[in-house]
Amino acid sequence: MRTSQLRHGKPMAALLAAALLGCSHTTTAGTARPAPQSPSGPSASVNVPLLDPGNYPIVPQSPLGNAGSDHDGRLIEGRRMADYVVGPWQADAGLSTRGSSSAAVVIEDYQQLSHVMWTPILGGAYGLPFVVGFMSERQGPGPDSQMLLRNAVLRFAGPAAASAAAQGMYGKAMAMPRVPSATPIVTEPERAVPVPGHPDATAALLTFQEGPQTVRELSVFTAHGPYVLVQVARCPAGADCEAPLAARSLDLQIPLIDKFSPTSADQFAALPRDPTGLVARTLPLPPDQGTSTTGATYQVAGALHLEDNPARIGPALTTAGVDLVSTSLTTVYQAKDAASAQTLSQAYSDAVAATAAAQGAAPVPGLPQSRCTRVAGASGLVPHFWCLAAAGRYAIKAVARQLDTAHQQIAAQYRMLTG
């Protein structure tokens, strides 16, 4: 299981997440100053000849067709599930910080269950017909936060398989191996813990060492139809909040997944890759750089799993009337109208500019209403440039190590959407 969320320094995105809670300013040498503003509105005319796309495409891709294979269809189905998976920030608004670069993933096969739980525990589902799943994880603010929630919905072939998997994984969690090669090595006896309001949930509390820290981690398994609902919760020492946190997640997750209409597994290959056509109009990632969640469109609920601070940006997307988000090399937010897209672009830019030690950067040449900001990397990581702009009813975002690269990506994306 990935445990980097509590051991490693936060990625650059985590700095942005913290900044989203503050007001709009940049900080240099400890002195706050207003973030530089770019002109916007009707007076900010676009000079298309100056929009340099570099080597990026400026015309949409051809229609992407259907999945064509069980593997690709499984990915599409997992992305569809994202809209029906509760984000940790919905259970606790303080759980909005990324702890790793893969805070949300599609679970494609049995081996990838290690994204959700420790390897000895997933053995409880070995040999059972797993279909697909989606996992979302966040932690509390601060460099050493000990509060974390991972929420996952795992689909099996039917209720019997899901029930067997939930029982099997709980059984493994209650009998962790005590051998040097196992991870983690528990330091106290496993404990069964009741989950308030959910007598059908089984929960195992593990205590183990993670570096110098003693960690208490609760793993909760609930069979619900063809699904196993899994919560992995950690709280600071003495807080004893793991079970209530899991209960709040289940309160939200059970009615939400009941609204999902799953695709029959034998129809995965026929699922459309781009049912709205917006992915084809989004700047594509190189084939070797895609992840399980990119190259796809989401409703707002699903897209928030991919945001740096979903608790903060969610209301902004709702206010702008965003009904579709496409994520690839760039991110495209489809707002209700052009004015709303411009407002969203500015609000997002304000949040980026409020990041600690952020520095204003030159806007995209030819696109005066755009805004770019240099954001320092956490723990010595390479800084990145964040650029945002509006293109008709779309707000567009690019993040790159080099300012010229971010400029070119925004220029190409603008031309692709408006050309």
N, C-alpha and C positions, 0 to 999 in steps of 0.2 A: 504493500500500500504506500502511496505517496505520503510522506510525512514532512515534506519540505515546507509546508505551510507554517510550521512552528519552529523550524530549526534555521532556515535560511533567511538572509536579509530580504526585504520586500523588493519586488521589481519596481521599475519606474512607475508603472500604473498605480501602485499603491500610494505613491506620493500625490498623484492626482486625486485619488479617492479622498485623502485627507483634506486636500485643498477645496474640494467641492462643498465642504462644510463651512468654509469661510467666506469673506467678502472679496470683491475683486481688487486685487493689487498684486504687484510683483515685489520681491524683496531682494535687495542687493546690499551685501555687507551689513545685514541686520536692519536696514532702513526701508520702510514701506513707502512705495510711491505708486501712483495710479498706473494701471496698465495702459499702454499706448492704444489708442482707438483708431480704427480704420474708418474712413467715410462709408456711409451706407445710404440706402434709399435711392430715390430716383436720380439724385445728382451723381451717384457713383456709377457712371457709365462704364460698361465693359468694353475693353479694347481687344477684340478677338485676335487681330494679327499679333498681339504681344503674348498671347497665351501659348507658351512653348511646352508641348507635351513630351519633349525629348523623344525617346524611343517607345513610349507607351502608346497603345492604340487609341484612336479617337472615334472609332466606329464600333457599334455593338457587335457582339459575337453572333454567329448564326444561332437560330433556335436550338436549344440544348436537348430537346427530345426527352425520351424516357430513360429511366435508370439503365435498362438493358442487361442488368445482372443482379443476382441475389445480393451480392456484397454492396453494390452501390445503392440498391433499393433499401437495404437495411440501414445505411447511413441516412437516407432521406427520411425513413420512418422514425429514426431516433431524433432527427431534427424536428419533425412534426410533434413529437412528444414534448419538446422543450416548452411549448406554450402551456402545457398542463402539468408542469413540475414546479413545485413551490420553491421560490428562492429563499435562502436563509434569512435575508433581510426582512422578509414578510413575517417570519416568526419572531424576530428581534431586530429592530431597526439599526442597532449598533453593529450587526453582523453584515457589513457591506464592503469590507476590504478584501481584496485579492491576497491570498497567501502564496500563490504560485501562478505560473503562466497558464496553467490548465485548470482554471477555476470552474469550468464547465466542459463536459465531454460527452460525446455519444459513446455508450458502451456497446461495442459491436459483437463481442463474443465472450465466451466463458473466461478466457485468460484476462480480459480487460476488467473483470470484476475487481482486480487488484487496485483499480482507481478508487474503489469504494470502501474496501475492507482489507484487513490483513490477510496474507496468503493462507495461513492455516485455517482461517474462517471460511474463505470461499470454497474450501474443499467440501463443505457441507452441501454444495450444489453440484458437485462433480457428477457427470453422467446424466444430469437432468436436462431437458430440452429448453435451453435458454434462447430467447428470440432477440431482444434488443433492449436497451435502456438509456436513460439520460441521468446525469449527475450534476449537481450544482453545489459549490462549496464557497464559504466565506468565513472570515474571522473578524475579531474585533479590531479597533484601531490601535496604533502604537507598534513599535518595533518588536516587542516581546509579549504580544497579546496571547493569553492562554485560553481565550474563548473562541470556540470554533463550532460550526455546524456544517455537516455534509448531508445533503438530502438527495436520495436517488429513488427512481422508479424503475424497477427491473421487470420486464415482461417475460413470462414463460409460456409454454405451449398451451397451458390451460390451468384451471384452478387446482387440480390435483398436483401438478408439477410445482406450482407456486407454493402450495402448502408444504410439500416435502422439502423444498428449498429453504423456506423460512425456518422450519424445524431443524433441518440439517445444519444451517449456518449458526443458529443459536446454540445448538449442541456443541459445535466446534468452538464457539466463543467461550463456552463454559468449561472447556477442557483444553486450554492452551498448552502447547508443548513447552517443557522446561529443558531445552537443549541449547547449547551455545550458538548453533546455526540458525535458530528460530528468531523471528522478529515479530513483535517485541518479546522480551523476556519479562513476564509478569513477576512482580515482587510481593504481591499479596494474593490470597485466594480470590478467584472469580466470585462475583456476587450477582444473583438474580435480583432485578430491581423492577417494581411495578411502575407502569406508565399511567399517570392519572387520566381517567376517562377512557382508557383503551385496554380493557381486560384481555383482548385478543392479541395484543402486542407482547412479544417476549424481548427482554432486554438484559444484556450482560454487561456488568461494570468491570473494567480491567484497570489495574493500577500497575504502572511500569515506569522505568527510568528512561528519560529522553535527554541525553546529555546530563547537565547538572540538575535538571528539573524532574520532579515526580509528577507524572501525568495520570489523571483519572479520565478514562474514556468510556463512554456508554455507547454500545451498539444495539440498535433496536430493529427488530424484524417483524413485519406484519404482513401476513398473506391477505390479499384483497382481490378476489376474482383471479384473473391470470397474472396478477402483479404481486411482487414482493416490494413493499415500501420499506426503505432502509434509512435510518438516521444514525449518524455518528456524531456525538456531541462531546465537547470538552468545555469545562468551566474553570475559572481560577480556583486555586486551592481554597477550600472552605466554603465555596459558594453553593455547592450542592444543587445546581440548577439544571443538570443534564436531563433528568427525566421530565421536568416541566417544559423544557425547551423542545424536547422530542414530542411531547404531547401537543404543544401548540402547532408544530409542524404537521402532525397527523390530523389535527382538527381542520387544517386547511387543505391538506393533500388528498384526503379521501374523497371529499365532494368534487375536487378539481379533476382528478383522474377519471372519475365517473362520467365526465363530460367528453372525454376523448373517444374518438371513433377509430379504433385500430384497423389497420389494413391487414387482410389475410396474408400470412407469410408467403403463400404461393403466388401472390400478386405483387411482390416487392419489385420485380424487374419491370413492371408496367407503370410504376410511380413516375410522374413527371419530375424532371430535374428542376424546372423553372416555371411553375404554373402561372406566374404573373408576368413573366418576361423581364423582370427587373434585374435578375442576376446577369442576364446577357448584356445589360446596359451598365453594369458595374465593372470597374477596372479589375481584370482578373489577376489572381496570384499565379506565379510560375507553378507548374504542376507539382514540383517537389517541395513546395512550401505550404501547401494546403493542410488544414487540420480537419478533424471530424466535424467541426462546426462552421467552417468557412465555405464560400461558394454556395450560399443558401440565403433564402429570405425567411424572415420570422415576423410574426405579429409582435406587438410591443412586449407582451408577457415573456415570450421566448427570447427576444433580443436583449432584455435586461440581464439575462444570465451572462452576457458577453460584455456588459458595460463595466467601467471602472468603479463607479459608485451608483449602483442601480437605485438605491433609496433616494438619492438626490436627483438623478437624471430622469427617473420615471415620471414625476409630475411635469417636467418640462416637455417630455414627449407627448404626454396626454394633452397638455395645454396647446401644443402645436397641431393637435389632431393627427399625429403620426399613426398610420395604419399598417405600415409595412417598412421593414428594415432589411437591407441587403448588405451582407458582409463578405468581403473578399480582400483584395489589396487595399481598397478604400472601403469606407462605410457610407451607405446612402440611406437617408431617412426620408421617406415619402410623407410630407406634411399635407394638411388639408388645402393649403393655398400658398402662393409665393410669399406673402407677408409673414405667414406663420413659419415658413422655412427660414426666412431671414432672421426672425426673432430667435428661433432655436439655434441657428448658427452663432449668433451673438451671445446667447446665454451659455452655450457650451464653451465658447472662446473665453468668456469671463471666468468660468470655472478653471480652465487650464491656466489662465493668467494668474490665478490666485494661488497656484502651487508654490510652495516654499522655494525661493531662489529662482523662480521663473524669470525669464528675460524676454521682452518683446522682440520680435524679429520682423523683417520686411514682409509685407503682404505679397501675394502672388502677382507678378508683373502682368498688367492688363486686367486685373480683377481687384479693383480698389476696395470693394466691400469685404474682401477676405481678411482673415487675421491669422497670424502665425506666432507661435510661442516656443521658445527653447526651454525644455523641461529637463532639469538635471536628473541623472540616473541615481537610484538608491544604492548605497553601499559600494560606491565607486563604479557602478555600471555606466555604460556609454549614454550620454544625454541624447534625447530625441527632440525632433521638431514636430509640433502639432499644428496643422493648418486646417481651418474650417472656412466654408463659404456656402453660399446659396446659389442654386441653379434652378430657376423657376420654382416649382413646388417642392424641390428637393434640397435638404441640407446635406452637405458632403464633408467628409473628414478624411484626412490622410495623416499618417504618423511615419516618420522616417528619420534615419540617423543624420542625413544631410539635408540642409534647407533647400538646396536646389532640387533634390529628389522629391521632397514634399511639394514644392512648387509645381514640378512637372506632373506629379500625380493629380493634383487638384486641377491643373490646366486641362489635362487629358480627360478627367472625369467630367468637368464642366462641358467640354466640347462634345463628349459622347452623349450627354443628356440633352443638350440643346441644339446639336447639329442637325 
